[in-house]
Amino acid sequence: MSKDIKVSTSRKGDIAVISIQGDVTAVTGEVIGNAYESADISNSPKLLLQFDKDCYINSGGLASLIDIASEGRKKQQKIHAYGLSDHFQKIFHMVGLTRCIPIFSSEEAAMKDF
Amino acid sequence: MEQLVELHLPNILGSEKEAIVKAVTIAEKMGFSRDRIEDLKTALAEACINAIEHGNKFDQNKRVRVTLAADDNSLQVIVHDEGDGIDPKKIPKKRVRDDGLPCRRGYGVFLISNLVNEFYFEKNPGKGNNVKMLMHLNG
């Protein structure tokens, strides 16, 4: 695993969860992609992306998240996110990522809205 | 306050963090808000990534030079690469794919232009390419 990122997967009821800590970049995006590719995650109809508030995301990392959104759309998977700092919530809005991965203020809100 | 700092970064993705740390230190001293410092961090990172990837084309024999010039009113950031420069007309404008999802790449310049007060390219044939960004303290 890349030293700049920590990614783990889990399940909360019928919701698959990918937890992300660290730098989301073109280099580390592969780690998130690999986590997504695991059958339990990519085949779940509901996916929650749980970001640590200190996550750093650059344009290469956005590309990796857009790949997941693209795969999710093909599978009719609903993807929600929470935990992002105010700055990266703004970046998600700027690039239009919130159209396919809506951001929620808390885990409870993100899970309730599926 | 006047301060001038010049950094020479290896042409490797990730080296931009050194410039970000220095820029944040200067911006904090100048009194920029936390939100604007976050904008600066992203804009500087994207300019460095573009320099490494598109300017210097990942050539590890080349360097990226970052100049941070602070005065009482603004912080100017210049990111220099050794490439041929880019034609601003060739920067992809399309942000949304036909299926409604965001395009996968091409956000560097888009983000920079939305996060700093002023931004422009300076092409010096044979001498490299500059991206100049200006952040006003009260902007």
Interface residues (C-beta under 8 A of the other chain):
Chain A: D4 T25 A26 V27 N58 S59 G60 L62 A63 I66 D67 A69 S70 R73 S85 D86 H87 I91 M94 V95 G96 L97 R99 C100
Chain B: L13 G14 D35 E38 D39 T42 A45 E46 I49 R95 V96 D99 G100 L101 P102 C103 R104 R105 Y107 G108 F110 L111 N114
